[in-house]
Each structure stands twice: as C-alpha cells, then as structure tokens.
Amino acid sequence: MRCVDPSPDSEKAYNLKAPPANPNTATISTDDRDLSSDEDVKPIQRNYFQNSIALPELTELFSKAVVVINFSNLTGVVDLLRELLEDGNRCDRSTKDVSKWRAERSNASTAVTKFIGKYFLDMKLIRPPKRLKFAQACVLCLHPYCGNRPTFDVADAMWRMLRALELDLAMAKECGVDAVFQYWHDKNIYFKRVRKIALEVEKRLMDMRCVLVGEGGN
C-alpha cells in the first residue's frame, strides 16, 4: 500500500506515470482533488469468483443470458425456415417441368438438416404456436402431388424435424403428420417405408423422363 504525496509537483508526476504495475490494484479518479487525499488507495480484487456473487449464481445468470440470446436467434431462424419450406413446397407443386420437381423442397430439406444440427439442444425453446406452424410446413412437404412422393432426403429431413420438435398428440393430429406417415414416430418402420417410397419416386421420374425424351425424339 502507498500514500499519495499531496504536493502539486507530485500530483503532476503522478498523472504522467503509467498505471500501477500490481494487477490486483487499480486507481479510479474522477476529480483532481481526489489525488490530494491522504487515504490509501484501496486495491480492487480481480478474482471475481471470490466476490459476493458466488460461482453458482454467476453460472445461473450466464445460463439465463445465453437462453435469451438463443431464443432471440431461434425465433428469427424458425420463421425464415418455415417460409422457405412453404415457398419450396408451393414452387414444386406449381411447376410442370418434371426435371425441376423436388428441387425447391430438396434445398429446403438441406436447410432443415443444418438447422437441426445447430439448434437441436434449443428446440424446446420454440413456443407451441410456432412449433405447430413449423410442423405443418414440414408435413406439407411430405404430401404427394401428381403421383410424385417426396424423395428420401426430403422425407428424412422432415421426419427428423418432426421428431426434434417433440410434438404432443394434439399437435401431431392438428398438423396432420399421421395422415402422411402413420408410424412417423417409429424410427424402424419409418426408414423401411421411406426407402421404399424413395425408390418408387426415382422409378416414376425415370419413366417419365424416358417418355418425354422419346416424345421429343419423334
């Protein structure tokens, strides 16, 4: 501990000096008159874990802050991804070009897969109303149109999202997932069914492309 010399020369010299070398000591002054005090400069403890706030309390505060940040990010991303699913589904259904079928939904399914990988632990932060709308957008991508069913990558991404959302029975019924996949919640049955559907889709598209090529050649 040291005392500050109250003389003017000492005051000027102090102002030109670098901060104290001791990392556990810091001087905070808002007025030049403070430098003329005869009181000792009190050190500020740098070890935050020894302060009045205990480590468990700090951890809890930090966790709450992270949850708020994650929830804010998650809400925006969920809305954007839901719009992407709805737009992709609408675009795929509106095109008559077989070669472009499923392209938009495939792009959306890739985004869904990345979303799950990043936010899987935060899925429970999605509020029920948004969770239901998200599930409905996923289910729309599973509905067949013009005899065409979703391919494996699309169905797999949607299934993973529906499971990650942890829908209750009421939401599952309201979003209509049972009408698309009766055993959507059963992993083993799901994979057998989806792989079979994927093969049927590929065969149908191949047949249709062959027909179109044949007609173009004639």
C-alpha positions in Angstrom: 0.0 0.0 0.0 1.2 3.6 -0.7 0.2 7.1 0.1 -0.1 9.9 -2.5 2.1 12.9 -1.9 -0.3 15.9 -1.8 2.2 18.4 -3.3 1.5 19.8 -6.7 4.7 18.5 -8.2 3.9 15.1 -7.0 0.4 15.4 -8.5 1.7 16.2 -11.9 4.3 13.5 -11.8 1.5 11.0 -10.8 -0.6 12.0 -13.8 2.3 11.2 -16.2 3.0 7.8 -14.7 1.7 4.6 -16.2 -1.0 2.6 -14.2 0.2 0.6 -11.2 2.2 -2.5 -12.0 0.3 -4.6 -9.5 -2.5 -6.3 -11.4 -4.6 -6.5 -8.2 -4.5 -2.8 -7.7 -6.4 -0.1 -9.7 -7.0 3.6 -9.0 -10.2 5.2 -10.2 -10.3 9.0 -10.0 -13.0 11.4 -11.4 -11.6 14.6 -9.8 -8.1 16.1 -9.4 -8.9 16.8 -5.8 -9.0 13.0 -5.2 -5.3 12.9 -5.7 -4.7 15.2 -2.7 -6.3 12.7 -0.3 -4.2 11.2 2.5 -6.2 7.9 2.3 -4.6 4.8 1.0 -5.5 3.6 -2.5 -7.6 0.5 -2.0 -7.0 -2.4 -4.3 -9.7 -3.9 -6.4 -9.8 -7.6 -6.3 -9.6 -9.2 -9.8 -10.6 -12.6 -8.7 -14.4 -12.4 -9.5 -15.0 -15.9 -8.0 -14.2 -14.5 -4.6 -16.7 -11.7 -4.8 -20.1 -11.5 -3.1 -21.7 -13.3 -6.0 -21.0 -17.0 -5.7 -20.0 -19.1 -8.7 -23.3 -21.0 -8.9 -25.1 -17.7 -9.1 -22.9 -16.4 -11.8 -23.4 -19.6 -13.8 -27.1 -19.3 -13.4 -27.1 -15.6 -14.6 -24.9 -16.6 -17.6 -27.1 -19.5 -18.5 -30.2 -17.2 -18.5 -28.4 -14.7 -20.7 -27.5 -17.5 -23.2 -31.1 -18.7 -23.2 -32.3 -15.2 -24.0 -29.8 -14.9 -26.9 -30.5 -18.3 -28.3 -34.3 -17.8 -28.1 -34.0 -14.5 -30.0 -31.9 -16.1 -32.7 -34.0 -19.2 -32.8 -37.3 -17.3 -33.3 -36.0 -15.5 -36.3 -34.4 -18.6 -37.9 -37.6 -20.6 -37.3 -39.7 -18.1 -39.1 -37.3 -17.9 -42.1 -37.0 -21.6 -42.4 -40.8 -22.1 -42.2 -41.2 -19.6 -45.1 -38.5 -21.5 -47.0 -40.4 -24.8 -46.6 -43.7 -23.2 -47.6 -42.2 -21.4 -50.6 -40.3 -24.6 -51.7 -43.4 -26.7 -51.5 -45.5 -24.2 -53.4 -42.9 -23.8 -56.2 -42.5 -27.5 -56.6 -46.3 -28.0 -56.9 -46.7 -25.2 -59.4 -44.1 -26.3 -62.0 -45.0 -28.7 -64.8 -41.4 -29.4 -65.7 -40.6 -32.9 -64.3 -36.9 -32.2 -64.2 -37.4 -29.4 -61.7 -39.7 -31.4 -59.4 -38.5 -31.6 -55.8 -35.6 -29.1 -56.4 -37.0 -26.4 -54.1 -38.0 -28.8 -51.4 -34.6 -30.5 -51.6 -33.0 -27.1 -51.0 -35.3 -26.6 -48.0 -34.6 -30.0 -46.6 -30.9 -29.2 -46.7 -31.6 -26.1 -44.7 -33.7 -28.1 -42.2 -30.8 -30.6 -41.7 -28.4 -27.8 -40.9 -30.9 -26.1 -38.6 -31.3 -29.3 -36.6 -27.6 -29.7 -36.3 -27.2 -26.2 -34.9 -30.3 -25.8 -32.8 -31.1 -29.3 -31.7 -30.5 -28.6 -28.0 -32.6 -25.4 -28.1 -35.7 -26.9 -29.8 -37.7 -26.8 -26.6 -37.4 -23.0 -26.7 -39.7 -22.9 -29.7 -43.2 -21.9 -28.4 -46.1 -24.2 -29.1 -47.8 -22.0 -31.8 -44.6 -21.6 -33.8 -43.8 -25.3 -33.3 -47.2 -26.2 -34.7 -46.8 -23.9 -37.8 -43.3 -25.3 -38.3 -44.6 -28.9 -38.2 -47.4 -28.0 -40.6 -44.8 -26.7 -43.1 -42.8 -29.9 -42.8 -45.9 -32.0 -43.3 -46.9 -30.1 -46.5 -43.5 -31.1 -48.0 -44.4 -34.7 -47.4 -47.7 -34.7 -49.3 -47.6 -36.3 -52.8 -48.7 -34.4 -55.9 -49.2 -35.5 -59.4 -48.4 -39.0 -58.2 -45.0 -37.8 -57.0 -44.0 -38.5 -53.4 -41.1 -36.9 -51.6 -37.7 -38.4 -52.1 -35.6 -39.8 -49.3 -33.6 -36.7 -48.5 -36.8 -34.5 -48.2 -38.7 -37.1 -46.2 -35.8 -37.8 -43.9 -35.2 -34.1 -43.1 -38.9 -33.5 -42.4 -39.1 -36.6 -40.2 -36.1 -35.6 -38.2 -37.5 -32.2 -37.7 -40.9 -33.5 -36.6 -39.2 -35.8 -34.1 -36.9 -32.9 -32.9 -40.0 -30.7 -32.3 -41.3 -33.3 -29.9 -45.0 -32.8 -30.8 -47.6 -33.8 -28.4 -50.6 -35.8 -29.6 -52.8 -32.7 -30.1 -50.2 -31.0 -32.3 -49.4 -34.2 -34.2 -53.1 -34.6 -35.0 -53.6 -30.9 -35.9 -50.6 -30.7 -38.3 -51.7 -33.9 -40.0 -48.5 -35.9 -39.8 -50.3 -39.1 -39.0 -52.2 -38.9 -42.3 -48.9 -38.8 -44.2 -46.9 -41.3 -42.1 -48.9 -43.4 -39.8 -45.8 -44.6 -38.0 -43.8 -41.4 -38.3 -42.7 -41.6 -34.6 -41.3 -45.1 -35.1 -37.7 -45.0 -36.4 -37.5 -48.5 -37.7 -40.9 -48.6 -39.5 -40.2 -45.1 -40.9 -36.9 -46.0 -42.6 -38.4 -49.0 -44.3 -41.4 -47.0 -45.6 -39.4 -44.0 -46.7 -36.7 -46.0 -48.5 -39.5 -47.9 -50.4 -41.2 -44.6 -51.3 -37.9 -43.1 -52.4 -37.3 -46.0 -54.8 -40.8 -45.7 -56.2 -40.3 -42.0 -56.8 -37.0 -42.5 -58.6 -38.5 -45.1 -60.8 -41.5 -43.0 -61.7 -39.4 -39.9 -62.5 -37.0 -42.1 -64.7 -40.0 -43.5 -66.6 -41.5 -40.0 -67.1 -38.2 -38.6 -68.3 -37.8 -41.5 -70.8 -41.3 -40.8 -72.1 -40.5 -37.1 -72.5 -37.2 -37.9 -74.3 -39.0 -40.3 -76.5 -41.7 -37.8 -77.5 -39.0 -35.2 -78.2 -37.1 -37.6 -80.4 -40.2 -38.3 -82.5 
